[in-house]
Amino acid sequence: MTATGTSLGDFTADTLDGEPRSLGTYSGQVALVVNTASQCGFTPQYAGLEQLWQDYRDQGFVVLGFPCNQFGNQEPGDAQAIAGFCDRNYGVSFPMFAKVEVNGPDAHPLFDWLRAEKGGLLGSRIKWNFTKFLVGRDGQVIRRYAPATKPESISGDVEAALAAS
């Protein structure tokens, strides 16, 4: 799949329950795609991501969480452990997907596309957990955020993307 003409809705990913889900399910919504981990210094961002989801979901916004174990073995658990951790510690209710790789030859095609659309400061590789990509209602990547960027600090960008319908 080439990046040309591609949009978020062109991809499919397995949910934490192991069911394939077309990301076309979220067509017409503003999405924040995040690679997550349960044992990372940035893990408390789950709370901010959940708050963004709660604040804007009724306006057509969704957070899509993709656990990743590529950085410091910070997501070693299976799907059940990840789901339990997210619910128990942060009350995560936004869609979470099965563990993926975000870099390298086994990277999920979604993350190949996201990286190609918006490279980072030092190239397109994702450097750590909690890298975030804001995707507009048209399925195109608007902006990439560094792992240290707190979810609450991007609410203005979310609002602008929602208003750009």
Secondary structure as UniProt FT lines:
FT   TURN            4..5
FT   HELIX           8..10
FT   STRAND          12..15
FT   TURN            16..17
FT   STRAND          20..22
FT   HELIX           23..26
FT   TURN            27..28
FT   STRAND          30..36
FT   TURN            38..39
FT   TURN            41..44
FT   HELIX           45..56
FT   HELIX           57..59
FT   STRAND          61..67
FT   TURN            70..73
FT   HELIX           79..90
FT   STRAND          96..97
FT   TURN            105..106
FT   HELIX           109..117
FT   TURN            121..122
FT   TURN            129..130
FT   STRAND          132..135
FT   TURN            137..138
FT   STRAND          141..145
FT   TURN            147..148
FT   HELIX           151..154
FT   HELIX           155..163
//
